[in-house]
């Protein structure tokens, strides 16, 4: 591996470690009341994971000149939203999963009622971080409102929640490729795009050629990420994934491998990765870390 690639890998690892510290600091301490709720919130967020969304915030923001301190609130907010979505998705009324990141799911540990409350509280906390974090005080008020709107769109009916609704309705039905792409652009892609947008907004970039390039990057990366997830559900083991292997197929969920086959799915993931990387041209050398993240998206094994 070339030296520059090793340096970028080290930088991404540093971003991941920073996200862990920032998340731990942003979450309520488990010894403060209500203790059980706070414990459930920390369990849901701090249980590991790829931290892809905060990595995207840090990588995008630093490429545009933002400091890591400026980026901490957005990095935490998107990961907390992601964690809340997993808590709710795992519930019996939704996907009914009992394993997440190699550990029992939140409702298995804390019960369904407390898991629902933990998810609700996490969603509120994410917006609280963007609205009131002292590290964002120097950012223009209009830009901060745009950050709040960005996160709301990413996790609302035009984003993650809407995608989950499409997913639930699709169980046992065969979707067209266009319908499957729409579902995944909402369910997974919207929050990945939102992570890129929040990184840019934290650097006071909200329009222009760089913004447009990053929009394309986020859209293409989000789809590549989900296609690779579908592929790994077929190829990877439960131990590697940290969740039940083959769960989507067992539940009759529409996936790319089920619809177009494994080989074509791998080609499509590569195609969207290539489009994401191509879109970074206006960033010049500053886009190298984002290119590395795009390659990780498709090359990862978990």
Residue pairs with C-beta under 8 A, 6 or more apart in sequence:
1 9
4 288
5 292
8 288
8 289
8 292
9 292
11 289
12 55
12 59
12 289
12 292
12 293
12 296
15 51
15 54
15 55
15 58
15 59
16 51
16 54
16 55
18 58
18 68
18 72
18 75
19 51
19 54
19 55
19 58
19 75
19 76
19 79
20 46
20 51
22 54
22 72
22 75
22 76
23 45
23 46
23 54
23 76
23 79
23 80
24 42
24 46
26 72
26 73
26 76
26 80
26 125
26 129
27 38
27 41
27 42
27 45
27 46
27 80
27 125
28 38
28 41
28 42
29 38
30 38
30 39
30 42
31 38
32 38
36 110
36 114
37 114
37 117
37 118
37 121
39 110
40 106
40 109
40 110
40 114
40 115
40 117
40 118
41 118
41 121
41 122
41 125
43 106
43 109
43 110
43 118
44 83
44 84
44 86
44 87
44 106
44 115
44 118
44 119
44 122
45 79
45 80
45 83
45 122
47 100
47 101
47 103
48 101
48 102
48 103
48 242
49 79
49 83
49 101
50 300
50 302
51 79
52 192
52 195
52 225
52 293
52 297
53 75
53 78
53 79
53 82
53 191
53 192
53 195
54 75
54 76
54 78
54 79
54 195
55 293
56 78
56 192
56 195
56 196
56 199
56 218
56 221
56 290
56 293
57 71
57 74
57 75
57 78
57 195
57 196
57 198
57 199
57 202
58 68
58 71
58 75
58 199
59 199
59 289
59 290
59 293
60 195
60 196
60 199
60 200
60 203
60 214
60 290
61 70
61 71
61 74
61 199
61 200
61 202
61 203
62 68
62 71
62 289
63 283
63 286
63 287
63 289
63 290
64 199
64 200
64 203
64 205
64 210
64 286
65 203
66 199
66 202
66 203
66 204
69 135
70 135
70 136
70 138
70 139
70 202
70 203
71 199
71 202
72 133
72 135
73 129
73 130
73 133
73 135
73 136
73 202
74 130
74 147
74 195
74 198
74 199
74 201
74 202
76 126
76 129
77 126
77 127
77 129
77 130
77 151
77 198
78 126
78 151
78 154
78 191
78 194
78 195
78 198
80 122
80 123
80 125
80 126
80 129
81 122
81 123
81 126
81 151
81 154
81 155
81 160
81 191
82 191
83 122
84 118
84 119
84 120
84 122
84 123
84 126
85 119
85 155
85 160
85 164
85 191
86 100
87 105
87 106
87 107
87 115
87 116
87 118
87 119
87 122
88 94
88 115
88 116
88 119
89 95
89 97
89 164
90 96
90 97
90 98
90 100
90 105
90 106
90 107
90 115
91 107
91 112
91 115
91 116
92 107
92 112
94 164
94 168
95 247
95 251
97 105
97 243
97 244
97 247
98 104
98 105
98 108
98 244
99 105
99 238
99 242
99 243
99 244
100 106
100 242
100 243
101 242
101 243
102 239
102 242
103 242
105 115
106 114
106 115
106 118
106 119
107 114
107 115
110 118
123 155
126 151
127 148
127 151
127 152
130 136
130 144
130 147
130 148
130 151
131 144
131 148
136 144
136 147
136 202
139 147
139 201
139 202
139 204
140 204
143 201
143 204
143 206
146 201
146 206
147 198
147 201
147 202
150 194
150 197
150 198
150 201
151 194
151 198
153 159
153 190
153 194
154 160
154 190
154 191
154 193
154 194
154 197
155 161
155 190
155 191
155 194
156 162
157 165
158 186
158 190
159 186
159 190
159 191
159 194
160 186
160 187
160 188
160 190
160 191
162 186
162 187
163 183
163 184
163 185
163 186
163 187
163 188
163 190
164 187
166 179
166 182
166 183
166 186
166 187
167 183
167 187
167 253
170 179
170 183
170 253
170 254
171 251
171 252
171 253
172 252
173 254
174 254
174 259
175 183
175 254
175 259
177 259
177 260
180 254
180 255
180 256
180 259
181 223
183 254
184 222
184 223
184 226
184 227
185 219
185 222
185 223
187 226
188 222
188 225
188 226
188 229
189 218
189 219
189 222
189 223
189 225
189 226
190 222
191 222
192 218
192 221
192 222
192 225
193 215
193 218
193 219
193 221
193 222
194 218
195 218
196 214
196 215
196 217
196 218
196 221
197 214
197 215
197 218
200 206
200 210
200 211
200 214
205 211
205 214
209 282
210 282
210 283
213 279
213 280
213 281
213 282
213 283
214 279
216 275
216 276
216 279
217 276
217 279
217 280
217 290
217 294
220 272
220 273
220 275
220 276
220 279
221 272
221 273
221 276
221 293
221 294
221 297
223 272
224 269
224 272
224 273
224 276
224 294
224 297
224 298
225 297
227 256
227 265
227 268
227 269
227 272
228 269
228 297
228 298
228 300
230 248
230 255
230 256
230 257
230 265
231 256
231 257
231 262
231 265
231 266
231 269
232 240
232 241
232 300
232 301
232 302
233 241
233 245
233 246
233 247
233 248
233 249
233 255
233 257
234 246
234 249
234 255
234 257
234 262
235 262
236 245
236 301
236 302
237 245
238 244
238 245
240 301
240 302
241 302
242 302
244 250
248 255
249 255
249 258
256 264
256 265
256 268
257 265
260 268
269 298
270 298
273 294
273 295
273 297
273 298
276 294
277 291
277 294
277 295
280 287
280 290
280 291
281 287
283 290
